[in-house]
């Protein structure tokens, strides 16, 4: 192909126990998927279709990488989340068949400019500046699971500078993985390479320069990094 400028590199993540990498197509995120987090944000849980937003594929920061403190914000928050990596896609995928789309899992941070998010909510503006900035998505190396989803008792946690900030069992999700993917696939045709952040538990809080974070999806993946 003869491009007029050099084409951008394909963003990717390492795969545990393999020299191969997982290429990233898009990053979807669900909002308000743990009741205690919705409560701490002052949001009400409405029945029906979950709320989704996106992050750019090139916002990924690898395990062990540095996250530059982002511009404009004065309230930069962590949200620890399980991340799904899809090996297959589809539109209108029924929940009963959705687990089979999941090639692997990891743990990630849905980093958020919380002050800009609050302004966007107040003005009815989009969330892009709050959620979809550069370096907004640190994600661990992926663990291949081939549809065998982590059990409900699996613990998702985050510590900052050695002190625990967030901890939950996956069973507390309001929309479980099959229903997240079923709902997402009604809105977008999903494809291999898509990643899905599955929501954060309560305990979101500010990060500052020099902070070191350690996230875990127990038994599956760990993620370490630093705010610089
Ligand atoms: Mn989130």
Boltz pocket constraint, residues with backbone or C-beta under 6 A from the ligand:
constraints:
  - pocket:
      binder: B
      contacts: [[A, 29], [A, 30], [A, 31], [A, 79], [A, 81], [A, 110], [A, 197], [A, 199], [A, 200]]
      max_distance: 6.0
